[in-house]
Each structure stands twice: as C-alpha cells, then as structure tokens.
Amino acid sequence: MAHILVVEDNQDILSIISRILRIAGYTVLKANDGIEAIEMARRHYPDLILMDLVLPALDGWLTTRQLKSDQRTAHIPVVAVTACASVEDEQHAREAGCDAFIMKPFDANTLLLHIDNLLNVRPGRGGIEQSV
C-alpha cells in the first residue's frame, strides 16, 4: 500500500489524519514542520504528501516549492490541507506546486477521495465516519 507523509504541527490533527489513513490501509509517515518534511521526503520518497500550510520553521508553501524544485521529490503529489481558506490561499498553494487543496475542517471521505484520485487508486473502500 502507498506511503503518505503527513506534515502537521498540531498533534491532535496529526493523530486523527494518521488514524484515518491507517484505517484506509495506508502507511503513514509524520513530520511536524517543513524542514522535517523535506528530510523525510528525501529519505523515504512517499507516494503522496499531505501538507499543512501554516508550519513552524518553514511554512508549507516554501516547503512545497523546495520539494517541487528538487528532482528527487518533484514527482510526489502534494495536497494542501489547511485552515487557510481564501481563494488567494488556494491560488498561492497551487503556485507553490500543490496538486490539490483541502480546507479544514474536512470529512475523512473527502480526504480519501483526493488521495485516491491522485494515486489513481480505485475508490470504494467504504465510508469512514470522521470529521476533522
């Protein structure tokens, strides 16, 4: 099954997202900030990255730009998962290289649908009743 790197500084949200992904059968890698995310991506080459945009040390926009400018990690899909909900925030996330944009709060099925679409996985694993 696919490996997903979750980049999130809020430990409660990190725990919830990790649980959703594990229930859905994904292997979860975790990073608490942008610097750690870049190190993890270069070490483990995840199949997809879920990226909070507001992070300590290095924000999600800059982290995504660095990942997308690095030949080793440029191919990894990045999904912005953020409370930054303006049209401009989404535009900046896409300009930074994010392949999809999910606003918090979100439901688990929406998250999994975006992941499945980006990984070309056939949806249909059944619903997960969880909102984040």
N, CA, C and O atoms as a Tinker XYZ file with bonds, in Angstrom:
   528  protein
     1  N      0.847000   -1.187000    0.000000    73     2
     2  CA     0.000000    0.000000    0.000000    64     1     3
     3  C      0.885000    1.240000    0.000000    63     2     4     5
     4  O      2.062000    1.182000    0.356000    81     3
     5  N      0.316000    2.327000   -0.393000    73     3     6
     6  CA     1.052000    3.582000   -0.538000    64     5     7
     7  C      1.493000    4.138000    0.816000    63     6     8     9
     8  O      0.851000    3.926000    1.845000    81     7
     9  N      2.613000    4.857000    0.772000    73     7    10
    10  CA     3.144000    5.562000    1.934000    64     9    11
    11  C      2.773000    7.032000    1.791000    63    10    12    13
    12  O      3.000000    7.640000    0.745000    81    11
    13  N      2.197000    7.601000    2.856000    73    11    14
    14  CA     1.788000    9.005000    2.837000    64    13    15
    15  C      2.490000    9.733000    3.970000    63    14    16    17
    16  O      2.452000    9.307000    5.124000    81    15
    17  N      3.133000   10.842000    3.613000    73    15    18
    18  CA     3.776000   11.710000    4.594000    64    17    19
    19  C      2.773000   12.779000    5.003000    63    18    20    21
    20  O      2.280000   13.533000    4.165000    81    19
    21  N      2.476000   12.839000    6.295000    73    19    22
    22  CA     1.571000   13.845000    6.838000    64    21    23
    23  C      2.421000   14.905000    7.526000    63    22    24    25
    24  O      3.154000   14.610000    8.470000    81    23
    25  N      2.318000   16.147000    7.042000    73    23    26
    26  CA     3.085000   17.255000    7.604000    64    25    27
    27  C      2.098000   18.153000    8.343000    63    26    28    29
    28  O      1.309000   18.866000    7.725000    81    27
    29  N      2.152000   18.109000    9.661000    73    27    30
    30  CA     1.165000   18.798000   10.501000    64    29    31
    31  C      1.787000   19.077000   11.856000    63    30    32    33
    32  O      2.341000   18.172000   12.481000    81    31
    33  N      1.703000   20.331000   12.324000    73    31    34
    34  CA     2.278000   20.670000   13.615000    64    33    35
    35  C      1.304000   20.511000   14.774000    63    34    36    37
    36  O      1.731000   20.473000   15.928000    81    35
    37  N      0.003000   20.415000   14.499000    73    35    38
    38  CA    -0.985000   20.191000   15.548000    64    37    39
    39  C     -1.078000   18.686000   15.788000    63    38    40    41
    40  O     -1.507000   17.933000   14.914000    81    39
    41  N     -0.673000   18.260000   16.973000    73    39    42
    42  CA    -0.588000   16.825000   17.260000    64    41    43
    43  C     -1.950000   16.126000   17.244000    63    42    44    45
    44  O     -2.037000   14.955000   16.874000    81    43
    45  N     -3.005000   16.826000   17.640000    73    43    46
    46  CA    -4.339000   16.222000   17.600000    64    45    47
    47  C     -4.768000   15.952000   16.161000    63    46    48    49
    48  O     -5.268000   14.870000   15.854000    81    47
    49  N     -4.576000   16.925000   15.283000    73    47    50
    50  CA    -4.943000   16.757000   13.878000    64    49    51
    51  C     -4.049000   15.699000   13.232000    63    50    52    53
    52  O     -4.525000   14.884000   12.442000    81    51
    53  N     -2.769000   15.708000   13.562000    73    51    54
    54  CA    -1.845000   14.702000   13.039000    64    53    55
    55  C     -2.308000   13.298000   13.426000    63    54    56    57
    56  O     -2.273000   12.379000   12.608000    81    55
    57  N     -2.734000   13.144000   14.656000    73    55    58
    58  CA    -3.199000   11.845000   15.137000    64    57    59
    59  C     -4.471000   11.409000   14.406000    63    58    60    61
    60  O     -4.595000   10.245000   14.027000    81    59
    61  N     -5.405000   12.325000   14.207000    73    59    62
    62  CA    -6.663000   11.996000   13.537000    64    61    63
    63  C     -6.413000   11.614000   12.078000    63    62    64    65
    64  O     -6.927000   10.603000   11.600000    81    63
    65  N     -5.626000   12.423000   11.376000    73    63    66
    66  CA    -5.344000   12.122000    9.967000    64    65    67
    67  C     -4.613000   10.784000    9.855000    63    66    68    69
    68  O     -4.919000    9.974000    8.980000    81    67
    69  N     -3.660000   10.562000   10.732000    73    67    70
    70  CA    -2.912000    9.302000   10.709000    64    69    71
    71  C     -3.841000    8.111000   10.909000    63    70    72    73
    72  O     -3.701000    7.088000   10.239000    81    71
    73  N     -4.778000    8.246000   11.820000    73    71    74
    74  CA    -5.730000    7.160000   12.090000    64    73    75
    75  C     -6.608000    6.895000   10.866000    63    74    76    77
    76  O     -6.824000    5.740000   10.500000    81    75
    77  N     -7.112000    7.950000   10.235000    73    75    78
    78  CA    -7.931000    7.802000    9.028000    64    77    79
    79  C     -7.146000    7.053000    7.956000    63    78    80    81
    80  O     -7.660000    6.129000    7.325000    81    79
    81  N     -5.902000    7.460000    7.760000    73    79    82
    82  CA    -5.083000    6.836000    6.712000    64    81    83
    83  C     -4.779000    5.373000    7.023000    63    82    84    85
    84  O     -4.821000    4.527000    6.130000    81    83
    85  N     -4.477000    5.075000    8.270000    73    83    86
    86  CA    -4.190000    3.681000    8.637000    64    85    87
    87  C     -5.417000    2.794000    8.457000    63    86    88    89
    88  O     -5.310000    1.672000    7.963000    81    87
    89  N     -6.586000    3.299000    8.858000    73    87    90
    90  CA    -7.826000    2.537000    8.684000    64    89    91
    91  C     -8.058000    2.257000    7.203000    63    90    92    93
    92  O     -8.552000    1.191000    6.837000    81    91
    93  N     -7.700000    3.220000    6.353000    73    91    94
    94  CA    -7.877000    3.065000    4.904000    64    93    95
    95  C     -6.787000    2.196000    4.281000    63    94    96    97
    96  O     -6.837000    1.906000    3.086000    81    95
    97  N     -5.808000    1.779000    5.073000    73    95    98
    98  CA    -4.790000    0.865000    4.575000    64    97    99
    99  C     -3.487000    1.511000    4.138000    63    98   100   101
   100  O     -2.629000    0.839000    3.565000    81    99
   101  N     -3.325000    2.786000    4.394000    73    99   102
   102  CA    -2.090000    3.463000    4.010000    64   101   103
   103  C     -1.044000    3.374000    5.122000    63   102   104   105
   104  O     -1.383000    3.268000    6.300000    81   103
   105  N      0.221000    3.419000    4.734000    73   103   106
   106  CA     1.321000    3.524000    5.685000    64   105   107
   107  C      1.588000    5.005000    5.901000    63   106   108   109
   108  O      1.668000    5.771000    4.941000    81   107
   109  N      1.725000    5.411000    7.161000    73   107   110
   110  CA     1.827000    6.829000    7.500000    64   109   111
   111  C      3.234000    7.177000    7.984000    63   110   112   113
   112  O      3.805000    6.505000    8.843000    81   111
   113  N      3.768000    8.240000    7.409000    73   111   114
   114  CA     4.998000    8.878000    7.877000    64   113   115
   115  C      4.593000   10.247000    8.410000    63   114   116   117
   116  O      3.624000   10.833000    7.928000    81   115
   117  N      5.321000   10.766000    9.400000    73   115   118
   118  CA     4.914000   12.023000   10.030000    64   117   119
   119  C      6.064000   13.010000   10.091000    63   118   120   121
   120  O      7.221000   12.641000   10.293000    81   119
   121  N      5.707000   14.296000    9.907000    73   119   122
   122  CA     6.655000   15.394000   10.096000    64   121   123
   123  C      5.905000   16.542000   10.759000    63   122   124   125
   124  O      4.733000   16.778000   10.467000    81   123
   125  N      6.584000   17.253000   11.651000    73   123   126
   126  CA     5.952000   18.336000   12.399000    64   125   127
   127  C      6.220000   19.725000   11.839000    63   126   128   129
   128  O      5.585000   20.694000   12.256000    81   127
   129  N      7.152000   19.831000   10.899000    73   127   130
   130  CA     7.434000   21.131000   10.288000    64   129   131
   131  C      8.017000   20.912000    8.895000    63   130   132   133
   132  O      8.265000   19.780000    8.481000    81   131
   133  N      8.229000   22.008000    8.185000    73   131   134
   134  CA     8.693000   21.917000    6.811000    64   133   135
   135  C     10.086000   21.337000    6.658000    63   134   136   137
   136  O     10.349000   20.589000    5.717000    81   135
   137  N     10.967000   21.671000    7.563000    73   135   138
   138  CA    12.336000   21.158000    7.486000    64   137   139
   139  C     12.338000   19.644000    7.650000    63   138   140   141
   140  O     12.994000   18.931000    6.891000    81   139
   141  N     11.601000   19.160000    8.642000    73   139   142
   142  CA    11.488000   17.716000    8.852000    64   141   143
   143  C     10.804000   17.044000    7.656000    63   142   144   145
   144  O     11.162000   15.927000    7.285000    81   143
   145  N      9.824000   17.721000    7.055000    73   143   146
   146  CA     9.115000   17.170000    5.895000    64   145   147
   147  C     10.063000   16.951000    4.724000    63   146   148   149
   148  O     10.008000   15.909000    4.070000    81   147
   149  N     10.922000   17.911000    4.457000    73   147   150
   150  CA    11.878000   17.783000    3.355000    64   149   151
   151  C     12.832000   16.624000    3.623000    63   150   152   153
   152  O     13.120000   15.832000    2.725000    81   151
   153  N     13.321000   16.526000    4.854000    73   151   154
   154  CA    14.215000   15.422000    5.208000    64   153   155
   155  C     13.515000   14.070000    5.040000    63   154   156   157
   156  O     14.095000   13.134000    4.491000    81   155
   157  N     12.274000   13.971000    5.513000    73   155   158
   158  CA    11.525000   12.711000    5.413000    64   157   159
   159  C     11.242000   12.362000    3.953000    63   158   160   161
   160  O     11.354000   11.201000    3.559000    81   159
   161  N     10.879000   13.355000    3.159000    73   159   162
   162  CA    10.577000   13.097000    1.746000    64   161   163
   163  C     11.817000   12.610000    1.009000    63   162   164   165
   164  O     11.729000   11.709000    0.175000    81   163
   165  N     12.956000   13.193000    1.307000    73   163   166
   166  CA    14.206000   12.790000    0.640000    64   165   167
   167  C     14.703000   11.435000    1.134000    63   166   168   169
   168  O     15.411000   10.732000    0.412000    81   167
   169  N     14.343000   11.074000    2.336000    73   167   170
   170  CA    14.793000    9.790000    2.890000    64   169   171
   171  C     13.855000    8.639000    2.506000    63   170   172   173
   172  O     14.312000    7.525000    2.248000    81   171
   173  N     12.541000    8.909000    2.467000    73   171   174
   174  CA    11.567000    7.823000    2.298000    64   173   175
   175  C     10.814000    7.842000    0.973000    63   174   176   177
   176  O     10.180000    6.847000    0.621000    81   175
   177  N     10.867000    8.935000    0.236000    73   175   178
   178  CA    10.157000    9.053000   -1.049000    64   177   179
   179  C      8.717000    8.550000   -0.948000    63   178   180   181
   180  O      8.362000    7.544000   -1.562000    81   179
   181  N      7.880000    9.264000   -0.161000    73   179   182
   182  CA     6.489000    8.830000   -0.019000    64   181   183
   183  C      5.742000    8.922000   -1.349000    63   182   184   185
   184  O      6.181000    9.603000   -2.276000    81   183
   185  N      4.623000    8.234000   -1.425000    73   183   186
   186  CA     3.798000    8.261000   -2.627000    64   185   187
   187  C      2.971000    9.540000   -2.717000    63   186   188   189
   188  O      2.548000    9.932000   -3.805000    81   187
   189  N      2.739000   10.192000   -1.571000    73   187   190
   190  CA     1.938000   11.408000   -1.523000    64   189   191
   191  C      2.256000   12.139000   -0.233000    63   190   192   193
   192  O      2.633000   11.518000    0.760000    81   191
   193  N      2.104000   13.469000   -0.244000    73   191   194
   194  CA     2.333000   14.283000    0.950000    64   193   195
   195  C      1.086000   15.102000    1.241000    63   194   196   197
   196  O      0.557000   15.775000    0.356000    81   195
   197  N      0.613000   15.043000    2.491000    73   195   198
   198  CA    -0.443000   15.924000    2.970000    64   197   199
   199  C      0.241000   17.050000    3.731000    63   198   200   201
   200  O      0.897000   16.801000    4.743000    81   199
   201  N      0.097000   18.291000    3.256000    73   199   202
   202  CA     0.890000   19.410000    3.738000    64   201   203
   203  C      0.034000   20.491000    4.386000    63   202   204   205
   204  O     -0.757000   21.152000    3.714000    81   203
   205  N      0.194000   20.666000    5.689000    73   203   206
   206  CA    -0.372000   21.855000    6.333000    64   205   207
   207  C      0.406000   23.041000    5.786000    63   206   208   209
   208  O      1.590000   22.904000    5.479000    81   207
   209  N     -0.223000   24.189000    5.658000    73   207   210
   210  CA     0.484000   25.344000    5.100000    64   209   211
   211  C      1.092000   26.234000    6.167000    63   210   212   213
   212  O      2.120000   26.868000    5.928000    81   211
   213  N      0.479000   26.294000    7.334000    73   211   214
   214  CA     0.999000   27.123000    8.421000    64   213   215
   215  C      1.780000   26.214000    9.359000    63   214   216   217
   216  O      1.206000   25.474000   10.159000    81   215
   217  N      3.103000   26.289000    9.242000    73   215   218
   218  CA     4.005000   25.412000    9.992000    64   217   219
   219  C      5.122000   26.225000   10.617000    63   218   220   221
   220  O      5.473000   27.289000   10.106000    81   219
   221  N      5.688000   25.740000   11.718000    73   219   222
   222  CA     6.870000   26.402000   12.271000    64   221   223
   223  C      8.105000   26.099000   11.419000    63   222   224   225
   224  O      8.114000   25.149000   10.636000    81   223
   225  N      9.100000   26.885000   11.578000    73   223   226
   226  CA    10.418000   26.723000   10.928000    64   225   227
   227  C     10.370000   27.033000    9.438000    63   226   228   229
   228  O     11.057000   27.950000    8.988000    81   227
   229  N      9.595000   26.313000    8.675000    73   227   230
   230  CA     9.473000   26.520000    7.228000    64   229   231
   231  C      8.029000   26.223000    6.862000    63   230   232   233
   232  O      7.561000   25.099000    7.043000    81   231
   233  N      7.310000   27.230000    6.341000    73   231   234
   234  CA     5.879000   27.030000    6.092000    64   233   235
   235  C      5.630000   26.067000    4.933000    63   234   236   237
   236  O      6.549000   25.713000    4.195000    81   235
   237  N      4.385000   25.654000    4.788000    73   235   238
   238  CA     4.020000   24.668000    3.784000    64   237   239
   239  C      4.203000   25.142000    2.354000    63   238   240   241
   240  O      4.502000   24.337000    1.472000    81   239
   241  N      4.028000   26.438000    2.106000    73   239   242
   242  CA     4.229000   26.975000    0.764000    64   241   243
   243  C      5.694000   26.830000    0.347000    63   242   244   245
   244  O      5.997000   26.327000   -0.735000    81   243
   245  N      6.599000   27.282000    1.226000    73   243   246
   246  CA     8.033000   27.190000    0.920000    64   245   247
   247  C      8.506000   25.737000    0.885000    63   246   248   249
   248  O      9.336000   25.369000    0.054000    81   247
   249  N      7.981000   24.926000    1.776000    73   247   250
   250  CA     8.339000   23.503000    1.788000    64   249   251
   251  C      7.945000   22.849000    0.473000    63   250   252   253
   252  O      8.728000   22.104000   -0.117000    81   251
   253  N      6.724000   23.130000    0.015000    73   251   254
   254  CA     6.259000   22.558000   -1.251000    64   253   255
   255  C      7.119000   23.042000   -2.409000    63   254   256   257
   256  O      7.485000   22.250000   -3.277000    81   255
   257  N      7.448000   24.329000   -2.437000    73   255   258
   258  CA     8.319000   24.863000   -3.501000    64   257   259
   259  C      9.660000   24.128000   -3.531000    63   258   260   261
   260  O     10.164000   23.783000   -4.599000    81   259
   261  N     10.231000   23.892000   -2.346000    73   259   262
   262  CA    11.519000   23.195000   -2.294000    64   261   263
   263  C     11.386000   21.753000   -2.772000    63   262   264   265
   264  O     12.237000   21.257000   -3.511000    81   263
   265  N     10.319000   21.086000   -2.349000    73   263   266
   266  CA    10.109000   19.697000   -2.782000    64   265   267
   267  C      9.899000   19.617000   -4.287000    63   266   268   269
   268  O     10.431000   18.719000   -4.939000    81   267
   269  N      9.132000   20.540000   -4.842000    73   267   270
   270  CA     8.828000   20.514000   -6.270000    64   269   271
   271  C     10.010000   20.965000   -7.127000    63   270   272   273
   272  O     10.067000   20.645000   -8.314000    81   271
   273  N     10.946000   21.701000   -6.543000    73   271   274
   274  CA    12.129000   22.139000   -7.298000    64   273   275
   275  C     13.273000   21.132000   -7.218000    63   274   276   277
   276  O     14.287000   21.285000   -7.899000    81   275
   277  N     13.113000   20.107000   -6.390000    73   275   278
   278  CA    14.125000   19.069000   -6.224000    64   277   279
   279  C     13.764000   17.893000   -7.132000    63   278   280   281
   280  O     12.690000   17.308000   -6.995000    81   279
   281  N     14.642000   17.555000   -8.038000    73   279   282
   282  CA    14.390000   16.483000   -8.999000    64   281   283
   283  C     14.017000   15.170000   -8.315000    63   282   284   285
   284  O     13.252000   14.380000   -8.869000    81   283
   285  N     14.549000   14.931000   -7.118000    73   283   286
   286  CA    14.293000   13.683000   -6.403000    64   285   287
   287  C     12.868000   13.595000   -5.857000    63   286   288   289
   288  O     12.341000   12.496000   -5.683000    81   287
   289  N     12.239000   14.746000   -5.585000    73   287   290
   290  CA    10.922000   14.741000   -4.944000    64   289   291
   291  C      9.843000   15.471000   -5.756000    63   290   292   293
   292  O      8.687000   15.524000   -5.336000    81   291
   293  N     10.203000   16.021000   -6.888000    73   291   294
   294  CA     9.257000   16.833000   -7.676000    64   293   295
   295  C      8.027000   16.049000   -8.121000    63   294   296   297
   296  O      6.955000   16.628000   -8.297000    81   295
   297  N      8.170000   14.750000   -8.301000    73   295   298
   298  CA     7.061000   13.913000   -8.796000    64   297   299
   299  C      6.033000   13.565000   -7.728000    63   298   300   301
   300  O      4.953000   13.079000   -8.062000    81   299
   301  N      6.335000   13.798000   -6.461000    73   299   302
   302  CA     5.441000   13.403000   -5.370000    64   301   303
   303  C      4.262000   14.377000   -5.298000    63   302   304   305
   304  O      4.471000   15.581000   -5.146000    81   303
   305  N      3.027000   13.875000   -5.403000    73   303   306
   306  CA     1.871000   14.765000   -5.271000    64   305   307
   307  C      1.806000   15.358000   -3.870000    63   306   308   309
   308  O      2.048000   14.672000   -2.877000    81   307
   309  N      1.475000   16.648000   -3.807000    73   307   310
   310  CA     1.331000   17.349000   -2.536000    64   309   311
   311  C     -0.094000   17.884000   -2.444000    63   310   312   313
   312  O     -0.573000   18.570000   -3.347000    81   311
   313  N     -0.764000   17.557000   -1.339000    73   311   314
   314  CA    -2.107000   18.042000   -1.082000    64   313   315
   315  C     -2.040000   19.017000    0.084000    63   314   316   317
   316  O     -1.652000   18.643000    1.191000    81   315
   317  N     -2.420000   20.269000   -0.165000    73   315   318
   318  CA    -2.507000   21.248000    0.917000    64   317   319
   319  C     -3.732000   20.906000    1.752000    63   318   320   321
   320  O     -4.836000   20.771000    1.225000    81   319
   321  N     -3.527000   20.765000    3.061000    73   319   322
   322  CA    -4.617000   20.510000    3.999000    64   321   323
   323  C     -4.515000   21.614000    5.042000    63   322   324   325
   324  O     -3.642000   21.579000    5.909000    81   323
   325  N     -5.416000   22.598000    4.954000    73   323   326
   326  CA    -5.189000   23.820000    5.712000    64   325   327
   327  C     -6.466000   24.532000    6.135000    63   326   328   329
   328  O     -7.528000   24.348000    5.539000    81   327
   329  N     -6.342000   25.338000    7.165000    73   327   330
   330  CA    -7.435000   26.212000    7.587000    64   329   331
   331  C     -7.373000   27.538000    6.835000    63   330   332   333
   332  O     -8.287000   28.353000    6.960000    81   331
   333  N     -6.334000   27.768000    6.068000    73   331   334
   334  CA    -6.229000   28.971000    5.227000    64   333   335
   335  C     -7.223000   28.800000    4.089000    63   334   336   337
   336  O     -6.980000   28.037000    3.154000    81   335
   337  N     -8.344000   29.514000    4.170000    73   335   338
   338  CA    -9.482000   29.168000    3.329000    64   337   339
   339  C     -9.807000   30.167000    2.222000    63   338   340   341
   340  O    -10.844000   30.036000    1.572000    81   339
   341  N     -8.972000   31.135000    1.998000    73   339   342
   342  CA    -9.309000   32.119000    0.974000    64   341   343
   343  C     -8.944000   31.607000   -0.420000    63   342   344   345
   344  O     -8.142000   30.686000   -0.572000    81   343
   345  N     -9.547000   32.220000   -1.416000    73   343   346
   346  CA    -9.231000   31.894000   -2.805000    64   345   347
   347  C     -7.754000   32.177000   -3.072000    63   346   348   349
   348  O     -7.098000   31.435000   -3.804000    81   347
   349  N     -7.237000   33.246000   -2.479000    73   347   350
   350  CA    -5.824000   33.590000   -2.651000    64   349   351
   351  C     -4.915000   32.527000   -2.041000    63   350   352   353
   352  O     -3.869000   32.206000   -2.603000    81   351
   353  N     -5.316000   31.978000   -0.883000    73   351   354
   354  CA    -4.522000   30.916000   -0.251000    64   353   355
   355  C     -4.441000   29.698000   -1.159000    63   354   356   357
   356  O     -3.377000   29.099000   -1.317000    81   355
   357  N     -5.573000   29.336000   -1.755000    73   355   358
   358  CA    -5.566000   28.194000   -2.665000    64   357   359
   359  C     -4.712000   28.484000   -3.892000    63   358   360   361
   360  O     -3.967000   27.621000   -4.355000    81   359
   361  N     -4.820000   29.694000   -4.413000    73   359   362
   362  CA    -4.012000   30.073000   -5.578000    64   361   363
   363  C     -2.527000   30.016000   -5.247000    63   362   364   365
   364  O     -1.733000   29.507000   -6.039000    81   363
   365  N     -2.145000   30.537000   -4.078000    73   363   366
   366  CA    -0.730000   30.502000   -3.673000    64   365   367
   367  C     -0.251000   29.069000   -3.468000    63   366   368   369
   368  O      0.887000   28.736000   -3.801000    81   367
   369  N     -1.116000   28.226000   -2.923000    73   367   370
   370  CA    -0.753000   26.817000   -2.724000    64   369   371
   371  C     -0.513000   26.136000   -4.067000    63   370   372   373
   372  O      0.448000   25.383000   -4.224000    81   371
   373  N     -1.375000   26.398000   -5.021000    73   371   374
   374  CA    -1.207000   25.794000   -6.354000    64   373   375
   375  C      0.032000   26.351000   -7.049000    63   374   376   377
   376  O      0.748000   25.612000   -7.725000    81   375
   377  N      0.289000   27.650000   -6.887000    73   375   378
   378  CA     1.502000   28.252000   -7.466000    64   377   379
   379  C      2.758000   27.653000   -6.854000    63   378   380   381
   380  O      3.782000   27.531000   -7.526000    81   379
   381  N      2.683000   27.278000   -5.577000    73   379   382
   382  CA     3.824000   26.665000   -4.896000    64   381   383
   383  C      4.053000   25.238000   -5.376000    63   382   384   385
   384  O      5.136000   24.682000   -5.193000    81   383
   385  N      3.017000   24.637000   -6.000000    73   383   386
   386  CA     3.166000   23.282000   -6.518000    64   385   387
   387  C      2.198000   22.263000   -5.947000    63   386   388   389
   388  O      2.284000   21.081000   -6.277000    81   387
   389  N      1.276000   22.700000   -5.095000    73   387   390
   390  CA     0.300000   21.753000   -4.540000    64   389   391
   391  C     -0.606000   21.234000   -5.650000    63   390   392   393
   392  O     -1.056000   21.992000   -6.508000    81   391
   393  N     -0.862000   19.941000   -5.619000    73   391   394
   394  CA    -1.671000   19.286000   -6.630000    64   393   395
   395  C     -3.152000   19.292000   -6.289000    63   394   396   397
   396  O     -3.995000   19.094000   -7.164000    81   395
   397  N     -3.471000   19.518000   -5.021000    73   395   398
   398  CA    -4.866000   19.584000   -4.571000    64   397   399
   399  C     -4.901000   20.438000   -3.315000    63   398   400   401
   400  O     -3.872000   20.699000   -2.693000    81   399
   401  N     -6.108000   20.868000   -2.953000    73   399   402
   402  CA    -6.298000   21.791000   -1.832000    64   401   403
   403  C     -7.528000   21.345000   -1.056000    63   402   404   405
   404  O     -8.620000   21.262000   -1.618000    81   403
   405  N     -7.360000   21.054000    0.238000    73   403   406
   406  CA    -8.464000   20.660000    1.103000    64   405   407
   407  C     -8.490000   21.610000    2.289000    63   406   408   409
   408  O     -7.475000   21.820000    2.954000    81   407
   409  N     -9.664000   22.184000    2.548000    73   407   410
   410  CA    -9.801000   23.100000    3.678000    64   409   411
   411  C    -10.222000   22.351000    4.935000    63   410   412   413
   412  O    -11.053000   21.444000    4.887000    81   411
   413  N     -9.635000   22.747000    6.059000    73   411   414
   414  CA   -10.054000   22.239000    7.364000    64   413   415
   415  C    -11.228000   23.096000    7.812000    63   414   416   417
   416  O    -11.216000   24.300000    7.557000    81   415
   417  N    -12.231000   22.544000    8.459000    73   415   418
   418  CA   -12.412000   21.115000    8.707000    64   417   419
   419  C    -12.858000   20.398000    7.436000    63   418   420   421
   420  O    -13.451000   21.002000    6.542000    81   419
   421  N    -12.568000   19.121000    7.372000    73   419   422
   422  CA   -12.946000   18.296000    6.231000    64   421   423
   423  C    -13.428000   16.955000    6.767000    63   422   424   425
   424  O    -13.175000   16.610000    7.922000    81   423
   425  N    -14.118000   16.209000    5.927000    73   423   426
   426  CA   -14.514000   14.876000    6.370000    64   425   427
   427  C    -13.539000   13.859000    5.783000    63   426   428   429
   428  O    -12.883000   14.115000    4.773000    81   427
   429  N    -13.460000   12.729000    6.423000    73   427   430
   430  CA   -12.491000   11.692000    6.051000    64   429   431
   431  C    -12.681000   11.223000    4.614000    63   430   432   433
   432  O    -11.705000   10.982000    3.905000    81   431
   433  N    -13.932000   11.093000    4.184000    73   431   434
   434  CA   -14.182000   10.602000    2.829000    64   433   435
   435  C    -13.664000   11.564000    1.770000    63   434   436   437
   436  O    -13.155000   11.127000    0.738000    81   435
   437  N    -13.786000   12.866000    2.009000    73   435   438
   438  CA   -13.248000   13.861000    1.074000    64   437   439
   439  C    -11.733000   13.734000    0.994000    63   438   440   441
   440  O    -11.157000   13.767000   -0.094000    81   439
   441  N    -11.096000   13.590000    2.138000    73   439   442
   442  CA    -9.647000   13.414000    2.174000    64   441   443
   443  C     -9.233000   12.177000    1.380000    63   442   444   445
   444  O     -8.330000   12.243000    0.546000    81   443
   445  N     -9.887000   11.063000    1.638000    73   443   446
   446  CA    -9.537000    9.811000    0.963000    64   445   447
   447  C     -9.825000    9.871000   -0.529000    63   446   448   449
   448  O     -9.093000    9.279000   -1.322000    81   447
   449  N    -10.864000   10.565000   -0.917000    73   447   450
   450  CA   -11.181000   10.706000   -2.335000    64   449   451
   451  C    -10.071000   11.459000   -3.070000    63   450   452   453
   452  O     -9.663000   11.056000   -4.160000    81   451
   453  N     -9.581000   12.551000   -2.475000    73   451   454
   454  CA    -8.465000   13.292000   -3.081000    64   453   455
   455  C     -7.221000   12.416000   -3.181000    63   454   456   457
   456  O     -6.541000   12.404000   -4.207000    81   455
   457  N     -6.930000   11.688000   -2.114000    73   455   458
   458  CA    -5.756000   10.813000   -2.109000    64   457   459
   459  C     -5.892000    9.737000   -3.184000    63   458   460   461
   460  O     -4.974000    9.515000   -3.972000    81   459
   461  N     -7.035000    9.081000   -3.205000    73   459   462
   462  CA    -7.264000    8.016000   -4.188000    64   461   463
   463  C     -7.146000    8.539000   -5.612000    63   462   464   465
   464  O     -6.568000    7.876000   -6.474000    81   463
   465  N     -7.693000    9.726000   -5.861000    73   463   466
   466  CA    -7.608000   10.300000   -7.209000    64   465   467
   467  C     -6.166000   10.593000   -7.605000    63   466   468   469
   468  O     -5.765000   10.313000   -8.735000    81   467
   469  N     -5.391000   11.149000   -6.693000    73   467   470
   470  CA    -4.001000   11.477000   -7.012000    64   469   471
   471  C     -3.125000   10.241000   -7.149000    63   470   472   473
   472  O     -2.150000   10.247000   -7.901000    81   471
   473  N     -3.465000    9.194000   -6.432000    73   471   474
   474  CA    -2.674000    7.963000   -6.503000    64   473   475
   475  C     -3.249000    6.984000   -7.523000    63   474   476   477
   476  O     -2.725000    5.885000   -7.706000    81   475
   477  N     -4.325000    7.390000   -8.181000    73   475   478
   478  CA    -5.002000    6.526000   -9.153000    64   477   479
   479  C     -5.426000    5.205000   -8.532000    63   478   480   481
   480  O     -5.327000    4.148000   -9.155000    81   479
   481  N     -5.902000    5.283000   -7.288000    73   479   482
   482  CA    -6.417000    4.114000   -6.582000    64   481   483
   483  C     -7.911000    4.060000   -6.841000    63   482   484   485
   484  O     -8.581000    5.091000   -6.881000    81   483
   485  N     -8.418000    2.880000   -7.013000    73   483   486
   486  CA    -9.848000    2.737000   -7.241000    64   485   487
   487  C    -10.606000    3.002000   -5.943000    63   486   488   489
   488  O    -10.469000    2.242000   -4.984000    81   487
   489  N    -11.416000    4.087000   -5.901000    73   487   490
   490  CA   -12.205000    4.353000   -4.687000    64   489   491
   491  C    -13.214000    3.227000   -4.455000    63   490   492   493
   492  O    -13.496000    2.432000   -5.352000    81   491
   493  N    -13.740000    3.177000   -3.259000    73   491   494
   494  CA   -14.763000    2.186000   -2.989000    64   493   495
   495  C    -14.434000    1.352000   -1.769000    63   494   496   497
   496  O    -14.930000    0.237000   -1.611000    81   495
   497  N    -13.601000    1.896000   -0.916000    73   495   498
   498  CA   -13.220000    1.170000    0.287000    64   497   499
   499  C    -14.293000    1.288000    1.367000    63   498   500   501
   500  O    -14.146000    0.731000    2.455000    81   499
   501  N    -15.373000    2.013000    1.068000    73   499   502
   502  CA   -16.411000    2.229000    2.082000    64   501   503
   503  C    -16.155000    3.522000    2.814000    63   502   504   505
   504  O    -15.022000    4.000000    2.870000    81   503
   505  N    -17.177000    4.073000    3.360000    73   503   506
   506  CA   -17.048000    5.367000    4.035000    64   505   507
   507  C    -16.410000    5.239000    5.390000    63   506   508   509
   508  O    -16.471000    4.193000    6.035000    81   507
   509  N    -15.800000    6.318000    5.807000    73   507   510
   510  CA   -15.251000    6.421000    7.146000    64   509   511
   511  C    -15.951000    7.608000    7.781000    63   510   512   513
   512  O    -15.894000    8.719000    7.253000    81   511
   513  N    -16.594000    7.391000    8.883000    73   511   514
   514  CA   -17.347000    8.459000    9.554000    64   513   515
   515  C    -16.396000    9.195000   10.490000    63   514   516   517
   516  O    -16.198000    8.779000   11.632000    81   515
   517  N    -15.813000   10.278000   10.014000    73   515   518
   518  CA   -14.881000   11.049000   10.814000    64   517   519
   519  C    -14.770000   12.421000   10.191000    63   518   520   521
   520  O    -14.584000   12.538000    8.980000    81   519
   521  N    -14.882000   13.457000   10.996000    73   519   522
   522  CA   -14.658000   14.815000   10.523000    64   521   523
   523  C    -13.474000   15.394000   11.256000    63   522   524   525
   524  O    -13.294000   15.163000   12.451000    81   523
   525  N    -12.670000   16.146000   10.537000    73   523   526
   526  CA   -11.508000   16.776000   11.153000    64   525   527
   527  C    -11.676000   18.267000   11.062000    63   526   528
   528  O    -10.812000   19.015000   11.521000    81   527
